[in-house]
């Protein structure tokens, strides 16, 4: 199997961990947040026109995550005009340079929002494989707080909206493209890593390699490994929302996302609210709903704009 591999899913869902695991495979080079499809697909018109192609390539090179992948921009220009000048081929030429630099035969990319482009990706690369990471939305919400500091009112709505959007696409894409698409629960990945990665490798058409679980591609853990610990594969982040996320936010998330949570195996918890918590929920409910609606509107920020 030689088709590209994409890692998608909502933020704080385990995409980075999956990239580290895959990149630790001797055959796989997985880049980080190139986001070529969400940011550049169909935004500059037909690439058969040299001026459109150059504008698109220049915009791509202005993104540091993409510039870091390319060793020879002129070669990209020369190679694409020798064949079909499509976005899929342009993106592949960039990634192929990165894989060659890594000394690996197969490329992949971790890109947020890639699930929104599953149809286009699989049409461009019929042998592509897309791994969609999904995580308990309550733990995602807690992880955002741990990273950004205290959550402001309304973040519960935005958090729920982004999870719902991703979860709906996971269900839709998995049904539409069963041979190309696989949903991986973060909780299953960290609880049963070897079993999960063996299944992932089978889906990708690759042999499982134990080096993947050593996560040798995760350089940030080298110092901890030298001291005999520090693996990023841990179950300690499962259920961390308990006692860390307000009852009002938990009640809101469960109310708006409960049906899909059940579909993906996330059990709802009873929420016996005190009078104070009920009052907070009454205040936060319209604020969170406003945040949810705002996130839905922002979801169109990468809508394709075709230039003739």
C-alpha positions as protocol buffer text, in pm:
chain_id: "A"
residue {
  index: 1
  type: UNK
  ca { x: 0 y: 0 z: 0 }
}
residue {
  index: 2
  type: UNK
  ca { x: 136 y: 340 z: -98 }
}
residue {
  index: 3
  type: UNK
  ca { x: -161 y: 579 z: -69 }
}
residue {
  index: 4
  type: UNK
  ca { x: -144 y: 883 z: 159 }
}
residue {
  index: 5
  type: UNK
  ca { x: -258 y: 876 z: 519 }
}
residue {
  index: 6
  type: UNK
  ca { x: -452 y: 1161 z: 678 }
}
residue {
  index: 7
  type: UNK
  ca { x: -514 y: 1204 z: 1051 }
}
residue {
  index: 8
  type: UNK
  ca { x: -817 y: 1416 z: 1136 }
}
residue {
  index: 9
  type: UNK
  ca { x: -1065 y: 1492 z: 1409 }
}
residue {
  index: 10
  type: UNK
  ca { x: -1153 y: 1776 z: 1643 }
}
residue {
  index: 11
  type: UNK
  ca { x: -885 y: 1949 z: 1848 }
}
residue {
  index: 12
  type: UNK
  ca { x: -758 y: 1779 z: 2166 }
}
residue {
  index: 13
  type: UNK
  ca { x: -873 y: 1438 z: 2039 }
}
residue {
  index: 14
  type: UNK
  ca { x: -542 y: 1251 z: 2012 }
}
residue {
  index: 15
  type: UNK
  ca { x: -438 y: 1345 z: 1657 }
}
residue {
  index: 16
  type: UNK
  ca { x: -86 y: 1440 z: 1765 }
}
residue {
  index: 17
  type: UNK
  ca { x: -41 y: 1111 z: 1952 }
}
residue {
  index: 18
  type: UNK
  ca { x: -153 y: 920 z: 1642 }
}
residue {
  index: 19
  type: UNK
  ca { x: 92 y: 1117 z: 1429 }
}
residue {
  index: 20
  type: UNK
  ca { x: 376 y: 1031 z: 1667 }
}
residue {
  index: 21
  type: UNK
  ca { x: 281 y: 663 z: 1658 }
}
residue {
  index: 22
  type: UNK
  ca { x: 260 y: 653 z: 1280 }
}
residue {
  index: 23
  type: UNK
  ca { x: 578 y: 855 z: 1231 }
}
residue {
  index: 24
  type: UNK
  ca { x: 762 y: 603 z: 1448 }
}
residue {
  index: 25
  type: UNK
  ca { x: 691 y: 340 z: 1180 }
}
residue {
  index: 26
  type: UNK
  ca { x: 994 y: 283 z: 953 }
}
residue {
  index: 27
  type: UNK
  ca { x: 787 y: 337 z: 636 }
}
residue {
  index: 28
  type: UNK
  ca { x: 572 y: 637 z: 731 }
}
residue {
  index: 29
  type: UNK
  ca { x: 649 y: 1010 z: 730 }
}
residue {
  index: 30
  type: UNK
  ca { x: 354 y: 1207 z: 872 }
}
residue {
  index: 31
  type: UNK
  ca { x: 370 y: 1585 z: 861 }
}
residue {
  index: 32
  type: UNK
  ca { x: 202 y: 1824 z: 1101 }
}
residue {
  index: 33
  type: UNK
  ca { x: -79 y: 2065 z: 1021 }
}
residue {
  index: 34
  type: UNK
  ca { x: 5 y: 2133 z: 660 }
}
residue {
  index: 35
  type: UNK
  ca { x: -371 y: 2185 z: 614 }
}
residue {
  index: 36
  type: UNK
  ca { x: -339 y: 2204 z: 237 }
}
residue {
  index: 37
  type: UNK
  ca { x: -693 y: 2089 z: 163 }
}
residue {
  index: 38
  type: UNK
  ca { x: -874 y: 2323 z: 406 }
}
residue {
  index: 39
  type: UNK
  ca { x: -662 y: 2626 z: 320 }
}
residue {
  index: 40
  type: UNK
  ca { x: -576 y: 2600 z: -49 }
}
residue {
  index: 41
  type: UNK
  ca { x: -809 y: 2361 z: -231 }
}
residue {
  index: 42
  type: UNK
  ca { x: -1009 y: 2539 z: -507 }
}
residue {
  index: 43
  type: UNK
  ca { x: -916 y: 2886 z: -383 }
}
residue {
  index: 44
  type: UNK
  ca { x: -706 y: 2996 z: -678 }
}
residue {
  index: 45
  type: UNK
  ca { x: -898 y: 2865 z: -977 }
}
residue {
  index: 46
  type: UNK
  ca { x: -777 y: 2604 z: -1223 }
}
residue {
  index: 47
  type: UNK
  ca { x: -413 y: 2516 z: -1170 }
}
residue {
  index: 48
  type: UNK
  ca { x: -386 y: 2452 z: -1543 }
}
residue {
  index: 49
  type: UNK
  ca { x: -333 y: 2828 z: -1568 }
}
residue {
  index: 50
  type: UNK
  ca { x: 29 y: 2911 z: -1480 }
}
residue {
  index: 51
  type: UNK
  ca { x: -66 y: 3230 z: -1295 }
}
residue {
  index: 52
  type: UNK
  ca { x: -315 y: 3046 z: -1074 }
}
residue {
  index: 53
  type: UNK
  ca { x: -64 y: 2772 z: -1004 }
}
residue {
  index: 54
  type: UNK
  ca { x: 203 y: 3022 z: -906 }
}
residue {
  index: 55
  type: UNK
  ca { x: -32 y: 3217 z: -679 }
}
residue {
  index: 56
  type: UNK
  ca { x: -138 y: 2897 z: -508 }
}
residue {
  index: 57
  type: UNK
  ca { x: 219 y: 2774 z: -465 }
}
residue {
  index: 58
  type: UNK
  ca { x: 336 y: 3109 z: -331 }
}
residue {
  index: 59
  type: UNK
  ca { x: 52 y: 3111 z: -77 }
}
residue {
  index: 60
  type: UNK
  ca { x: 145 y: 2759 z: 29 }
}
residue {
  index: 61
  type: UNK
  ca { x: 512 y: 2850 z: 69 }
}
residue {
  index: 62
  type: UNK
  ca { x: 410 y: 3140 z: 292 }
}
residue {
  index: 63
  type: UNK
  ca { x: 275 y: 2888 z: 544 }
}
residue {
  index: 64
  type: UNK
  ca { x: 571 y: 2776 z: 760 }
}
residue {
  index: 65
  type: UNK
  ca { x: 433 y: 2425 z: 808 }
}
residue {
  index: 66
  type: UNK
  ca { x: 438 y: 2374 z: 431 }
}
residue {
  index: 67
  type: UNK
  ca { x: 764 y: 2557 z: 356 }
}
residue {
  index: 68
  type: UNK
  ca { x: 935 y: 2322 z: 603 }
}
residue {
  index: 69
  type: UNK
  ca { x: 829 y: 2022 z: 392 }
}
residue {
  index: 70
  type: UNK
  ca { x: 967 y: 2144 z: 60 }
}
residue {
  index: 71
  type: UNK
  ca { x: 1332 y: 2097 z: -25 }
}
residue {
  index: 72
  type: UNK
  ca { x: 1308 y: 2210 z: -388 }
}
residue {
  index: 73
  type: UNK
  ca { x: 1020 y: 2443 z: -489 }
}
residue {
  index: 74
  type: UNK
  ca { x: 1140 y: 2459 z: -849 }
}
residue {
  index: 75
  type: UNK
  ca { x: 1112 y: 2084 z: -877 }
}
residue {
  index: 76
  type: UNK
  ca { x: 750 y: 2107 z: -764 }
}
residue {
  index: 77
  type: UNK
  ca { x: 685 y: 2360 z: -1041 }
}
residue {
  index: 78
  type: UNK
  ca { x: 853 y: 2145 z: -1302 }
}
residue {
  index: 79
  type: UNK
  ca { x: 693 y: 1818 z: -1194 }
}
residue {
  index: 80
  type: UNK
  ca { x: 334 y: 1941 z: -1184 }
}
residue {
  index: 81
  type: UNK
  ca { x: 337 y: 2080 z: -1539 }
}
residue {
  index: 82
  type: UNK
  ca { x: 453 y: 1741 z: -1666 }
}
residue {
  index: 83
  type: UNK
  ca { x: 124 y: 1584 z: -1565 }
}
residue {
  index: 84
  type: UNK
  ca { x: -228 y: 1670 z: -1460 }
}
residue {
  index: 85
  type: UNK
  ca { x: -217 y: 2006 z: -1272 }
}
residue {
  index: 86
  type: UNK
  ca { x: -464 y: 1922 z: -996 }
}
residue {
  index: 87
  type: UNK
  ca { x: -466 y: 2026 z: -634 }
}
residue {
  index: 88
  type: UNK
  ca { x: -430 y: 1668 z: -520 }
}
residue {
  index: 89
  type: UNK
  ca { x: -121 y: 1618 z: -731 }
}
residue {
  index: 90
  type: UNK
  ca { x: 31 y: 1949 z: -616 }
}
residue {
  index: 91
  type: UNK
  ca { x: -22 y: 1859 z: -252 }
}
residue {
  index: 92
  type: UNK
  ca { x: 124 y: 1512 z: -309 }
}
residue {
  index: 93
  type: UNK
  ca { x: 438 y: 1650 z: -475 }
}
residue {
  index: 94
  type: UNK
  ca { x: 505 y: 1861 z: -166 }
}
residue {
  index: 95
  type: UNK
  ca { x: 453 y: 1571 z: 73 }
}
residue {
  index: 96
  type: UNK
  ca { x: 665 y: 1337 z: -140 }
}
residue {
  index: 97
  type: UNK
  ca { x: 964 y: 1569 z: -96 }
}
residue {
  index: 98
  type: UNK
  ca { x: 918 y: 1555 z: 280 }
}
residue {
  index: 99
  type: UNK
  ca { x: 890 y: 1174 z: 284 }
}
residue {
  index: 100
  type: UNK
  ca { x: 1201 y: 1142 z: 67 }
}
residue {
  index: 101
  type: UNK
  ca { x: 1393 y: 1367 z: 306 }
}
residue {
  index: 102
  type: UNK
  ca { x: 1285 y: 1141 z: 592 }
}
residue {
  index: 103
  type: UNK
  ca { x: 1398 y: 835 z: 393 }
}
residue {
  index: 104
  type: UNK
  ca { x: 1050 y: 685 z: 398 }
}
residue {
  index: 105
  type: UNK
  ca { x: 835 y: 566 z: 107 }
}
residue {
  index: 106
  type: UNK
  ca { x: 488 y: 670 z: 227 }
}
residue {
  index: 107
  type: UNK
  ca { x: 359 y: 1009 z: 338 }
}
residue {
  index: 108
  type: UNK
  ca { x: 79 y: 1130 z: 558 }
}
residue {
  index: 109
  type: UNK
  ca { x: -44 y: 1446 z: 726 }
}
residue {
  index: 110
  type: UNK
  ca { x: -217 y: 1546 z: 1049 }
}
residue {
  index: 111
  type: UNK
  ca { x: -460 y: 1823 z: 957 }
}
residue {
  index: 112
  type: UNK
  ca { x: -753 y: 1961 z: 1149 }
}
residue {
  index: 113
  type: UNK
  ca { x: -1076 y: 1979 z: 947 }
}
residue {
  index: 114
  type: UNK
  ca { x: -955 y: 1718 z: 697 }
}
residue {
  index: 115
  type: UNK
  ca { x: -1276 y: 1525 z: 767 }
}
residue {
  index: 116
  type: UNK
  ca { x: -1464 y: 1803 z: 589 }
}
residue {
  index: 117
  type: UNK
  ca { x: -1270 y: 1719 z: 273 }
}
residue {
  index: 118
  type: UNK
  ca { x: -1297 y: 1339 z: 280 }
}
residue {
  index: 119
  type: UNK
  ca { x: -1482 y: 1324 z: -53 }
}
residue {
  index: 120
  type: UNK
  ca { x: -1226 y: 1539 z: -231 }
}
residue {
  index: 121
  type: UNK
  ca { x: -928 y: 1360 z: -73 }
}
residue {
  index: 122
  type: UNK
  ca { x: -1050 y: 1012 z: -162 }
}
residue {
  index: 123
  type: UNK
  ca { x: -1148 y: 1121 z: -513 }
}
residue {
  index: 124
  type: UNK
  ca { x: -797 y: 1260 z: -563 }
}
residue {
  index: 125
  type: UNK
  ca { x: -629 y: 956 z: -403 }
}
residue {
  index: 126
  type: UNK
  ca { x: -852 y: 645 z: -434 }
}
residue {
  index: 127
  type: UNK
  ca { x: -610 y: 447 z: -216 }
}
residue {
  index: 128
  type: UNK
  ca { x: -593 y: 712 z: 59 }
}
residue {
  index: 129
  type: UNK
  ca { x: -661 y: 618 z: 418 }
}
residue {
  index: 130
  type: UNK
  ca { x: -813 y: 862 z: 669 }
}
residue {
  index: 131
  type: UNK
  ca { x: -793 y: 806 z: 1044 }
}
residue {
  index: 132
  type: UNK
  ca { x: -1049 y: 1012 z: 1237 }
}
residue {
  index: 133
  type: UNK
  ca { x: -971 y: 1050 z: 1608 }
}
residue {
  index: 134
  type: UNK
  ca { x: -1265 y: 1105 z: 1839 }
}
residue {
  index: 135
  type: UNK
  ca { x: -1267 y: 1167 z: 2215 }
}
residue {
  index: 136
  type: UNK
  ca { x: -1520 y: 1216 z: 2492 }
}
residue {
  index: 137
  type: UNK
  ca { x: -1640 y: 1577 z: 2445 }
}
residue {
  index: 138
  type: UNK
  ca { x: -1630 y: 1638 z: 2821 }
}
residue {
  index: 139
  type: UNK
  ca { x: -1260 y: 1549 z: 2836 }
}
residue {
  index: 140
  type: UNK
  ca { x: -1195 y: 1763 z: 2527 }
}
residue {
  index: 141
  type: UNK
  ca { x: -1353 y: 2053 z: 2710 }
}
residue {
  index: 142
  type: UNK
  ca { x: -1136 y: 1993 z: 3016 }
}
residue {
  index: 143
  type: UNK
  ca { x: -824 y: 1963 z: 2799 }
}
residue {
  index: 144
  type: UNK
  ca { x: -897 y: 2303 z: 2648 }
}
residue {
  index: 145
  type: UNK
  ca { x: -916 y: 2452 z: 2995 }
}
residue {
  index: 146
  type: UNK
  ca { x: -588 y: 2288 z: 3097 }
}
residue {
  index: 147
  type: UNK
  ca { x: -418 y: 2435 z: 2792 }
}
residue {
  index: 148
  type: UNK
  ca { x: -569 y: 2782 z: 2777 }
}
residue {
  index: 149
  type: UNK
  ca { x: -654 y: 2859 z: 3136 }
}
residue {
  index: 150
  type: UNK
  ca { x: -995 y: 2924 z: 3294 }
}
residue {
  index: 151
  type: UNK
  ca { x: -1279 y: 2882 z: 3046 }
}
residue {
  index: 152
  type: UNK
  ca { x: -1494 y: 3184 z: 2978 }
}
residue {
  index: 153
  type: UNK
  ca { x: -1874 y: 3168 z: 2953 }
}
residue {
  index: 154
  type: UNK
  ca { x: -1979 y: 3041 z: 2612 }
}
residue {
  index: 155
  type: UNK
  ca { x: -1685 y: 2806 z: 2564 }
}
residue {
  index: 156
  type: UNK
  ca { x: -1909 y: 2512 z: 2648 }
}
residue {
  index: 157
  type: UNK
  ca { x: -2118 y: 2594 z: 2342 }
}
residue {
  index: 158
  type: UNK
  ca { x: -1818 y: 2630 z: 2113 }
}
residue {
  index: 159
  type: UNK
  ca { x: -1663 y: 2311 z: 2247 }
}
residue {
  index: 160
  type: UNK
  ca { x: -1986 y: 2116 z: 2196 }
}
residue {
  index: 161
  type: UNK
  ca { x: -2033 y: 2258 z: 1846 }
}
residue {
  index: 162
  type: UNK
  ca { x: -1686 y: 2161 z: 1726 }
}
residue {
  index: 163
  type: UNK
  ca { x: -1727 y: 1809 z: 1868 }
}
residue {
  index: 164
  type: UNK
  ca { x: -2071 y: 1766 z: 1712 }
}
residue {
  index: 165
  type: UNK
  ca { x: -1947 y: 1881 z: 1372 }
}
residue {
  index: 166
  type: UNK
  ca { x: -1655 y: 1639 z: 1380 }
}
residue {
  index: 167
  type: UNK
  ca { x: -1858 y: 1348 z: 1520 }
}
residue {
  index: 168
  type: UNK
  ca { x: -2128 y: 1385 z: 1254 }
}
residue {
  index: 169
  type: UNK
  ca { x: -1864 y: 1383 z: 982 }
}
residue {
  index: 170
  type: UNK
  ca { x: -1703 y: 1076 z: 1140 }
}
residue {
  index: 171
  type: UNK
  ca { x: -2030 y: 887 z: 1119 }
}
residue {
  index: 172
  type: UNK
  ca { x: -2108 y: 1011 z: 768 }
}
residue {
  index: 173
  type: UNK
  ca { x: -1762 y: 950 z: 618 }
}
residue {
  index: 174
  type: UNK
  ca { x: -1722 y: 609 z: 778 }
}
residue {
  index: 175
  type: UNK
  ca { x: -2051 y: 499 z: 618 }
}
residue {
  index: 176
  type: UNK
  ca { x: -1969 y: 651 z: 279 }
}
residue {
  index: 177
  type: UNK
  ca { x: -1608 y: 537 z: 251 }
}
residue {
  index: 178
  type: UNK
  ca { x: -1577 y: 215 z: 457 }
}
residue {
  index: 179
  type: UNK
  ca { x: -1260 y: 101 z: 282 }
}
residue {
  index: 180
  type: UNK
  ca { x: -1082 y: 435 z: 317 }
}
residue {
  index: 181
  type: UNK
  ca { x: -1206 y: 572 z: 648 }
}
residue {
  index: 182
  type: UNK
  ca { x: -1161 y: 453 z: 1005 }
}
residue {
  index: 183
  type: UNK
  ca { x: -1278 y: 613 z: 1330 }
}
residue {
  index: 184
  type: UNK
  ca { x: -1041 y: 560 z: 1625 }
}
residue {
  index: 185
  type: UNK
  ca { x: -1148 y: 641 z: 1979 }
}
residue {
  index: 186
  type: UNK
  ca { x: -877 y: 812 z: 2184 }
}
residue {
  index: 187
  type: UNK
  ca { x: -980 y: 611 z: 2488 }
}
residue {
  index: 188
  type: UNK
  ca { x: -933 y: 281 z: 2304 }
}
residue {
  index: 189
  type: UNK
  ca { x: -598 y: 393 z: 2165 }
}
residue {
  index: 190
  type: UNK
  ca { x: -445 y: 471 z: 2505 }
}
residue {
  index: 191
  type: UNK
  ca { x: -613 y: 181 z: 2686 }
}
residue {
  index: 192
  type: UNK
  ca { x: -521 y: -88 z: 2432 }
}
residue {
  index: 193
  type: UNK
  ca { x: -239 y: 68 z: 2228 }
}
residue {
  index: 194
  type: UNK
  ca { x: -86 y: -245 z: 2074 }
}
residue {
  index: 195
  type: UNK
  ca { x: -420 y: -396 z: 1977 }
}
residue {
  index: 196
  type: UNK
  ca { x: -539 y: -64 z: 1837 }
}
residue {
  index: 197
  type: UNK
  ca { x: -223 y: 4 z: 1635 }
}
residue {
  index: 198
  type: UNK
  ca { x: -223 y: -348 z: 1497 }
}
residue {
  index: 199
  type: UNK
  ca { x: -575 y: -283 z: 1371 }
}
residue {
  index: 200
  type: UNK
  ca { x: -469 y: 59 z: 1236 }
}
residue {
  index: 201
  type: UNK
  ca { x: -173 y: -95 z: 1053 }
}
residue {
  index: 202
  type: UNK
  ca { x: -397 y: -362 z: 901 }
}
residue {
  index: 203
  type: UNK
  ca { x: -632 y: -87 z: 780 }
}
residue {
  index: 204
  type: UNK
  ca { x: -336 y: 105 z: 634 }
}
residue {
  index: 205
  type: UNK
  ca { x: -195 y: -204 z: 466 }
}
residue {
  index: 206
  type: UNK
  ca { x: 124 y: -190 z: 671 }
}
residue {
  index: 207
  type: UNK
  ca { x: 299 y: -441 z: 895 }
}
residue {
  index: 208
  type: UNK
  ca { x: 280 y: -355 z: 1263 }
}
residue {
  index: 209
  type: UNK
  ca { x: 614 y: -251 z: 1410 }
}
residue {
  index: 210
  type: UNK
  ca { x: 675 y: -245 z: 1791 }
}
residue {
  index: 211
  type: UNK
  ca { x: 878 y: 75 z: 1743 }
}
residue {
  index: 212
  type: UNK
  ca { x: 548 y: 258 z: 1709 }
}
residue {
  index: 213
  type: UNK
  ca { x: 466 y: 212 z: 2076 }
}
residue {
  index: 214
  type: UNK
  ca { x: 806 y: 345 z: 2175 }
}
residue {
  index: 215
  type: UNK
  ca { x: 691 y: 669 z: 2009 }
}
residue {
  index: 216
  type: UNK
  ca { x: 1042 y: 744 z: 1891 }
}
residue {
  index: 217
  type: UNK
  ca { x: 912 y: 1025 z: 1668 }
}
residue {
  index: 218
  type: UNK
  ca { x: 797 y: 1225 z: 1974 }
}
residue {
  index: 219
  type: UNK
  ca { x: 1112 y: 1426 z: 2042 }
}
residue {
  index: 220
  type: UNK
  ca { x: 957 y: 1625 z: 2323 }
}
residue {
  index: 221
  type: UNK
  ca { x: 969 y: 1310 z: 2539 }
}
residue {
  index: 222
  type: UNK
  ca { x: 1336 y: 1227 z: 2478 }
}
residue {
  index: 223
  type: UNK
  ca { x: 1446 y: 1381 z: 2810 }
}
residue {
  index: 224
  type: UNK
  ca { x: 1179 y: 1192 z: 3005 }
}
residue {
  index: 225
  type: UNK
  ca { x: 1269 y: 868 z: 2827 }
}
residue {
  index: 226
  type: UNK
  ca { x: 1631 y: 915 z: 2929 }
}
residue {
  index: 227
  type: UNK
  ca { x: 1512 y: 910 z: 3289 }
}
residue {
  index: 228
  type: UNK
  ca { x: 1311 y: 591 z: 3234 }
}
residue {
  index: 229
  type: UNK
  ca { x: 960 y: 726 z: 3180 }
}
residue {
  index: 230
  type: UNK
  ca { x: 754 y: 983 z: 2999 }
}
residue {
  index: 231
  type: UNK
  ca { x: 551 y: 783 z: 2746 }
}
residue {
  index: 232
  type: UNK
  ca { x: 271 y: 995 z: 2598 }
}
residue {
  index: 233
  type: UNK
  ca { x: 50 y: 684 z: 2587 }
}
residue {
  index: 234
  type: UNK
  ca { x: -144 y: 716 z: 2910 }
}
residue {
  index: 235
  type: UNK
  ca { x: -495 y: 656 z: 3042 }
}
residue {
  index: 236
  type: UNK
  ca { x: -456 y: 931 z: 3302 }
}
residue {
  index: 237
  type: UNK
  ca { x: -643 y: 1180 z: 3083 }
}
residue {
  index: 238
  type: UNK
  ca { x: -959 y: 971 z: 3060 }
}
residue {
  index: 239
  type: UNK
  ca { x: -1238 y: 1109 z: 3278 }
}
residue {
  index: 240
  type: UNK
  ca { x: -1039 y: 1413 z: 3389 }
}
residue {
  index: 241
  type: UNK
  ca { x: -1345 y: 1630 z: 3342 }
}
residue {
  index: 242
  type: UNK
  ca { x: -1485 y: 1499 z: 3669 }
}
residue {
  index: 243
  type: UNK
  ca { x: -1433 y: 1769 z: 3929 }
}
residue {
  index: 244
  type: UNK
  ca { x: -1265 y: 1999 z: 3678 }
}
residue {
  index: 245
  type: UNK
  ca { x: -1553 y: 2106 z: 3450 }
}
residue {
  index: 246
  type: UNK
  ca { x: -1849 y: 2294 z: 3593 }
}
residue {
  index: 247
  type: UNK
  ca { x: -2175 y: 2106 z: 3635 }
}
residue {
  index: 248
  type: UNK
  ca { x: -2343 y: 2370 z: 3416 }
}
residue {
  index: 249
  type: UNK
  ca { x: -2106 y: 2306 z: 3124 }
}
residue {
  index: 250
  type: UNK
  ca { x: -2128 y: 1928 z: 3167 }
}
residue {
  index: 251
  type: UNK
  ca { x: -2508 y: 1943 z: 3168 }
}
residue {
  index: 252
  type: UNK
  ca { x: -2504 y: 2157 z: 2853 }
}
residue {
  index: 253
  type: UNK
  ca { x: -2263 y: 1930 z: 2665 }
}
residue {
  index: 254
  type: UNK
  ca { x: -2458 y: 1619 z: 2757 }
}
residue {
  index: 255
  type: UNK
  ca { x: -2786 y: 1781 z: 2660 }
}
residue {
  index: 256
  type: UNK
  ca { x: -2680 y: 1892 z: 2310 }
}
residue {
  index: 257
  type: UNK
  ca { x: -2439 y: 1607 z: 2226 }
}
residue {
  index: 258
  type: UNK
  ca { x: -2592 y: 1319 z: 2420 }
}
residue {
  index: 259
  type: UNK
  ca { x: -2730 y: 1122 z: 2127 }
}
residue {
  index: 260
  type: UNK
  ca { x: -2399 y: 1115 z: 1939 }
}
residue {
  index: 261
  type: UNK
  ca { x: -2206 y: 1053 z: 2259 }
}
residue {
  index: 262
  type: UNK
  ca { x: -2411 y: 739 z: 2306 }
}
residue {
  index: 263
  type: UNK
  ca { x: -2344 y: 634 z: 1945 }
}
residue {
  index: 264
  type: UNK
  ca { x: -1969 y: 648 z: 2009 }
}
residue {
  index: 265
  type: UNK
  ca { x: -1986 y: 472 z: 2345 }
}
residue {
  index: 266
  type: UNK
  ca { x: -1960 y: 768 z: 2583 }
}
residue {
  index: 267
  type: UNK
  ca { x: -2200 y: 706 z: 2868 }
}
residue {
  index: 268
  type: UNK
  ca { x: -2393 y: 1001 z: 3000 }
}
residue {
  index: 269
  type: UNK
  ca { x: -2367 y: 1070 z: 3370 }
}
residue {
  index: 270
  type: UNK
  ca { x: -2658 y: 1171 z: 3591 }
}
residue {
  index: 271
  type: UNK
  ca { x: -2637 y: 1540 z: 3669 }
}
residue {
  index: 272
  type: UNK
  ca { x: -2812 y: 1610 z: 4001 }
}
residue {
  index: 273
  type: UNK
  ca { x: -2770 y: 1986 z: 4016 }
}
residue {
  index: 274
  type: UNK
  ca { x: -2786 y: 2191 z: 4332 }
}
residue {
  index: 275
  type: UNK
  ca { x: -2992 y: 2508 z: 4339 }
}
residue {
  index: 276
  type: UNK
  ca { x: -2676 y: 2713 z: 4286 }
}
residue {
  index: 277
  type: UNK
  ca { x: -2574 y: 2498 z: 3990 }
}
residue {
  index: 278
  type: UNK
  ca { x: -2924 y: 2523 z: 3844 }
}
residue {
  index: 279
  type: UNK
  ca { x: -2897 y: 2899 z: 3867 }
}
residue {
  index: 280
  type: UNK
  ca { x: -2560 y: 2894 z: 3692 }
}
residue {
  index: 281
  type: UNK
  ca { x: -2700 y: 2668 z: 3422 }
}
residue {
  index: 282
  type: UNK
  ca { x: -2993 y: 2902 z: 3368 }
}
residue {
  index: 283
  type: UNK
  ca { x: -2748 y: 3189 z: 3321 }
}
residue {
  index: 284
  type: UNK
  ca { x: -2501 y: 2999 z: 3104 }
}
residue {
  index: 285
  type: UNK
  ca { x: -2753 y: 2817 z: 2886 }
}
residue {
  index: 286
  type: UNK
  ca { x: -2825 y: 3109 z: 2648 }
}
residue {
  index: 287
  type: UNK
  ca { x: -2456 y: 3209 z: 2653 }
}
residue {
  index: 288
  type: UNK
  ca { x: -2349 y: 2857 z: 2558 }
}
residue {
  index: 289
  type: UNK
  ca { x: -2616 y: 2839 z: 2291 }
}
residue {
  index: 290
  type: UNK
  ca { x: -2479 y: 3164 z: 2150 }
}
residue {
  index: 291
  type: UNK
  ca { x: -2129 y: 3015 z: 2155 }
}
residue {
  index: 292
  type: UNK
  ca { x: -2256 y: 2705 z: 1977 }
}
residue {
  index: 293
  type: UNK
  ca { x: -2420 y: 2913 z: 1705 }
}
residue {
  index: 294
  type: UNK
  ca { x: -2109 y: 3131 z: 1668 }
}
residue {
  index: 295
  type: UNK
  ca { x: -1895 y: 2822 z: 1618 }
}
residue {
  index: 296
  type: UNK
  ca { x: -2133 y: 2694 z: 1353 }
}
residue {
  index: 297
  type: UNK
  ca { x: -2093 y: 3021 z: 1164 }
}
residue {
  index: 298
  type: UNK
  ca { x: -1714 y: 3013 z: 1198 }
}
residue {
  index: 299
  type: UNK
  ca { x: -1714 y: 2662 z: 1053 }
}
residue {
  index: 300
  type: UNK
  ca { x: -1746 y: 2824 z: 711 }
}
residue {
  index: 301
  type: UNK
  ca { x: -1415 y: 3009 z: 741 }
}
residue {
  index: 302
  type: UNK
  ca { x: -1245 y: 2767 z: 500 }
}
residue {
  index: 303
  type: UNK
  ca { x: -1525 y: 2768 z: 247 }
}
residue {
  index: 304
  type: UNK
  ca { x: -1377 y: 2741 z: -99 }
}
residue {
  index: 305
  type: UNK
  ca { x: -1355 y: 3064 z: -298 }
}
residue {
  index: 306
  type: UNK
  ca { x: -1289 y: 2993 z: -663 }
}
residue {
  index: 307
  type: UNK
  ca { x: -1100 y: 3251 z: -865 }
}
residue {
  index: 308
  type: UNK
  ca { x: -1156 y: 3216 z: -1241 }
}
